[in-house]
Amino acid sequence: MSPPDDREANRLTARAARYARVGTQVGGVAARIAGTRLFGLEGQRGTNAAALASALGGLKGPIMKVAQLMATIPEALPPEYAIELAKLQSEAPPMGWGFVKRRMMAELGPDWLARFGSFDREPAAAASLGQVHRATSLEGRPLAVKLQYPDMQSAVEADLGQLGFIFALHRRMDPAIDTSEIAKEIGERVREELDYRREAMHAALYADMLADEHGVRVPKVWPDLSTGRLLTLDWLEGRRLLEFTGESLDVRNRIARAMFAAWWLPFSRFGTIHGDPHLGNYTVFAEGGEPGGINLLDYGCIRIFPPSFVGGVVDLYEGLKRGEDARVVHAYETWGFRGLKRELIDVLNIWARFIYGPLLDDRVRTIADGVAPGEYGRREAFRVHRALKEKGPVTVPREFVFMDRAAIGLGGVFLHLKAELNFHQLFEAAIADFSVDRVAARQGAALAKAGLA
């Protein structure tokens, strides 16, 4: 892969222009939010939340991605804001053919088009940080070519700085949960998404971790057609996951088992999760004319955990299952929760029993009976928040953020599919040979093989 083009580094002029654009859009909303608190007009929070979503929705770039991330992390924001920001769409107007030609020439040289068998002028998808074009290799292999928009590094730094005001306001208005670590974690993950070399290594990592899992397909990376701002992968044919919600229970369960494997096996064995549970990141492939499993797409938001963190997840499961309070507390402390008292532990256990409930229940069941996909986890988050107002505050460790977010996203997928599985048996199989030392050994070998060590 060729070196990045320094012309689009974190340029001061681009950053200043971005600050001005974002500041104009959200500044007025910020003043309204502050005024609502100052004058005790709490009933207007819903109106202010809608205004903020409207302001952010008009801005292309990372600010929308960060807003969407915050909306999916329980209690990162007041519920009115989370609901409105969750409505933001990741689709953005694509850049034109002139941009595409300039970007491709800058990344692969003036003869870039001759390196492809074909290249579609119109993008197949456009999102907050870049757009994807269909192409073919010289041998006729279908390809997905992902191009990063211009000045994204500058935009990310400017947007992260501006969005800090949301967290600061939330901390002042509602100090039960300290969101400072959440802000740091989101910033680090979004910055990583700009590095397409790293994303290429993430894809290689997943191909290795899931090599024996036939129900999950990972696209191959084309290094000679990739750079720091250009990523070329195999194009994996498949249908949108939501097209299968009306299929037979057997088909829906087959897809759900593949989703479980794609998420839990890399985590329990290698300490790694796919941290973006957006439905657009999965498609369903056909095998013998029938749905065979899932294509796992987009490797920008990957979280690699210390093996000890995985140990905390298993300890909490075992502690809840066996009623061992000391093991439960040890798990929370392993994750990074500090200064825990009995009252705070009881509050955290409300959330833990919700997340672990299907894994502890040894029977065939849905992930959450009678709950709509968009409401998964909201009731429990409200109960936790209300209790923390009385017993808190608590600082959420940054490593907990994407673990929690991805678990909620995965549960939402199971609800969309109306899957009925024995999640307990699936989880027990995933951790059958678990030990922190085994995770450390597997993780080290896999990261080294992918070039991430």
N, C-alpha and C positions, 0 to 999 in steps of 0.2 A: 504494500500500500504506500502511496506517495505521501510526502509530508504535507501538513495543512498549509493553506494560504494565509499568511499573516495579515493580508489586507483587510480581513474581517475579524481581527482580534477584538478584544474588548476596548473599542475606540471611545475616547472621551466624547467626541462630537456626537457619535451615534447614541451614546448613553444619555447625553444631555437632551437630545431630541426626543428620546423615548420617555425620559422623566417628564418632559413638558406635555407630551400626549397623554400619558397615563394620569399625570397630576390634574390635567384639565378635566378628564372624565370622572375621576373618583374623588377629587377634592371637595366638590359640593356635597357629595354623599357623606363624606367623612364628617363634614361640619354638621349635617343633619343628624347623624348618629350621635355625635357628641352632645348636640343640643337636646336630643331626646333624653339622654341620661341626666343632663344638667337640670332640666326642668321637670323631670319625673314623668315624662310622657311615654311610659313603657308600652302602652297600647299601640304606638306607632312603629314598633320594631318591624312588623310585617311589611309595612309600606316602605320603610327604609331598606329592608332586605331586597325587595323587588327593584328599587331604584339602583342599588348596587349591582345586582345581576344585570340590569339593563345597561349600565355603564360599562361593565366588563365585557358584556357580549358584543359590544361594538369594537373591541380591540383585538386585532389578530396577534398571535404570538404566545409566549409562555405565560403571560398573566392569566389567560383562560385556563391553561393546564394546571397552574398552581391553585386557582380558585376551585377547579373540579376536584383536585386532590384533597383540599381542605374539606370540601363538602362531604367526602366519603369517609373521613376519619371521625368516629363518634366523639362528640363533645369538643372538637377543635374550635367550633363556632357555635353561637346560639342556634337553636333549632330552626328559627325562622330564616336565618341566613343560609344554613345548610340546605334547606329545602329549595330555596330559590337558586342558589349557585349550582345545585345538582342538575338543574334544568338546562344549564349551558351546553351547547352542542360543540363537540370537538371538530366538526367539519368547518373548514374555513375556505374563503374564495381562493382558488389556486393561482399561482404565479403563471404568467403567460409563456409562450414558446421562446420569446426573447431571453427571458431569465433562464430557461432550461438550457438553451444553447450556450449561454455565457457560463453557467455553472458547470456543465459537462466539459466544456473546453478548458476551464480553469483546473478541473480535477484530473482529466484524462488526456488533455492535449488536443491540438487542432484536428486530429484524425479520429476523434472519439467515436463518431458515428460508424466508422468502418470496423470498430471492434464489436459491434452488435449485428446480428442477423436482421433485426428489425427493432424499431423504437417508437412507441406511440407518442404522438405530439401532445395529446390530452392526458392529464393525470387520471389514474384509476381512483385515487383517494387524495384528499387534502386535509391536513390536520393543523394543530397549533404550531408545531416546530418545523414541519416539512411536508413534502408531497411525494406520492409514489406513482411511478410510471410502469406500465407493462412493457416488456421487451423480450427479445429472444437472443440466445447466444449464437455464435457463428455455426454451432452444430444443431441449432433449432430448439434448445432447451428453453422453456418459458421462464422468464426472470421477472423479479420485482426490483425496481431501481428507485431507491429512496434518496431524495435530494433535500438538503437542509436549506431553509429560507436564508436570505442574506441578513447579516448583522444580528444573528441570534444570540451570540455571546453577550453583546452589549445589551440587547433587549432583556435577556434573563437577569443580568445584574441589576438593571434599572427596575424591572418588574418586582424582583424579590425585595428590593429596598422599599418600593412603594407599598407592596402588600403587607409589609411589616406592621403597618398601622392597624390592620384588621386584628392581628394578634394582640397588639398593645392595647387597643380599645377593649377587646374581650377580657384581657387580664384585669383591666381597671374596673370594668362593669361587672365582672363575674369571676372573682378570684378563686373559686373552688378548685379549678384545674389550672395549673401553670403550664402554658402552651409554649414556653420558650424553647424546649427541646424539640417539640414538634416542628417549629419553624426552622431550626437548624437541619433537621432530618430532611424536610421537604427541599430545602435549598440545595443540599448535597446531591440528592437524587436527581433533581431537575438539571443541575450542572452536568452530571454524568450523562444525561440523555443527549447532550450536545456532542458527545464524543462518539462518533460512529465506529471508530476503531474498537472502542470498548464494547459497543453493542455487537460488533462482529465476534468478539471473543466470548461474549455472553451466549450468543447463538451456538458457537462451537461447544461451549460448556454444557448447554442443554442437550445438544446432540449426543454428547458423551454420557451424561447422566441418565438419559432416557433411551439409550441405544437398545435395550432389551424390552422396552415397553411398546408393543406393537399397536396399541390403541392411541398413541400420540406420535405425531410427525413434526419434525423440526426442520426448517429450511436450511439447505447448505449455503455457506458463504462463498462468494466469488471474490477472492482477495485481489486479483488483478484488475477487477472492475470496481474496486472500493477504495475510499480514502477517509480522511477524518470527517468530511462533510458529505460523503457519498457512500451509500451502502447498497450492494447488489447481492440479492439472495435468490434462491429458487422461488418461483411462483408456485404456491401450493393451491391446487384447485379445491374448492369446497363451497358449501352453502352456509349461509348465516345460521347461527345456532337457534335463533328465535323461530326459524322456519320449521323447527321440529317439535314445537310445543304441542302440536295436535297429533303427533305420531303415536304409535302403540307404546304401552308402558315398557315393553322389552327394549325398544329402540331408545326411548328416553333414558332408561337406566344404563344402557350401554354407553351412551354419551356421558352421563354423569360419572360412571366409573372411570372413564378416560380422564375427565376433569379432575377427579380425586387423585388419580395417579400423577397427572401432570403437576399438581400442586404439592401433595404431601410427600411423594417419594423423593424429589430433590431436597425438600426441607429436612425430612427425618433422616436421610442418609448422607446428605452433603451440606446441610445447613444453608440452603439457598432457596429463595422464593421468587416467583414471578410477581412483582409488586403492583401490577396494573390490571385489575380484574375487569376491565371494560369489556363488554360483550363483543365489541368489534375486534378484539384481539384473539378470537377463536373462530374457526370455521369447521364444518363437519365434512370429512372426506368419505367418499363412497368406496366400497370394496365388494366386488361381485354383485353390483347393482343395489347393495344395501348400505346404509350408514355404517361405517367401520370404526370411526373414532374421530379425534379432533386434530386439526392443524393448530399448533401453538405459534402465534405471530407476535412480532414486536418485542424486542429484547432490550429496550432502552432502560426500563425501570426494573432492575434486578437488584435484590438485596441479599448480600452474603453475610451471614451471621457468624460470630464466634461459636465453636462447638458447644461451649458452656451454655449459650443461650438456648440451644436445642435441648440440652439437658434440663433446663428450667421448664420448658414446655412439657417434657415427659414427666418430670417430677410433679408438676401441678396436676397433670392427668392422674398419675398414680396416687397422689395425695388426696384428691377429691374422691377417687374410686374407693380407696381404703379408709377414708375418714382420718387421715394422718395430718393433723393441723401443722405440725412442725415441718413436714415436707412441703406443704402448701406455702408456708411463710418463706422457707428456703428458696422455693421457686421464684417468688416475687422479688426477693433480694438478689437472686442470680440475674434477674432481668434488669435490675438497677433501681427498683423502688427503695426509698430510704425512709427512715424514721417511722416505720409502720407500728401503729398501735392496734389493739384488738378491734376498735370500732372501724378503723380504716381497712383492716383485713376483711371484715365482714362485708364492707361495701364492695371491695374488689372481687370478693367471692360471688356477688350478684352477677357481675359480668362474666366471671370465669365459668360459672355453672351454665350460663346461657351458651357461651361458645363451645364448651365441652359437653353440653347436654346430649346431643346426638351421638357423640363418641362414647359416652358412658352407658347408653341405653342399648342393651343387647337384644335388639329386635328390628324387624323391617319397619321402616317409618319414613315420613318425609323429614326434611331438615328442620321444619317448624310448622306444625299443623295450624291452618287457618290464618297464616300471615301472608300478606301481599309482598312480592319481591322488593318493591321500593320501601317497604316499612321494616324490613328485616333488621333487627337490632335497635331500632329507634326507641321502642318502649323500654327496653332494658337500659339503654343509655340515659333515658330520662330518669329512671329510678336511681341509677348510680349518681347522676348529677345532683339530684335532689338530696340524696344522702350525704354527698360530699359537701354540700353547702352547710350541713350541720356538723359534720365530723372532720372535714378537710382542713387546709388544702393539701393537695398532692401534686407532685411534679411527675408527669408522664415521661419515662425514659425514652430516648429517641429510638432505640432499637425496637421498642414495642410498637412503634407507629405503623410501619408497613406490614408487620405481622398481623396486627389487628385489622388493618384496612383490607388486606388480601383475604383474611378469613371471612369478613363480612361480604366481600365481593363474591367469593366462592359460594357462600350460602345463598346469595341472591340468584346465582346461576342455577343452583339446585331447585330453588323455588320456581323459577321460570320453567324449568323442565318438568316440574311436578314429579321429580324422581322419588322412588320408594326403595330404599336400600338399607342394609344393615351396616350403618356407618361405624359401629363399634368393631365389627369383625374386620372391616377394611382398615381401620386405624391400627388395630392390634397386629395385623399382618405387616403394616408399614413399619412398625417399631419392634418387630419380633426379635431382631438381633441387635437392638440399639445399645450403644455405649458411647460416651463422649469420645473415648479414644478412637473407636471405629469411625465416627463422624470426622474427627480430625484427620485421620489417615486418608479416608476417601476424599475429603475436601481438598487436602493438600495435593494429592495426585491429580485430581480433576482440574484444579486451578492451574497447576503447572502445565498440564497438557494443553489447556486452552490459552496459555500465555498470560494468565492473570496473576500468577504468583509473584 
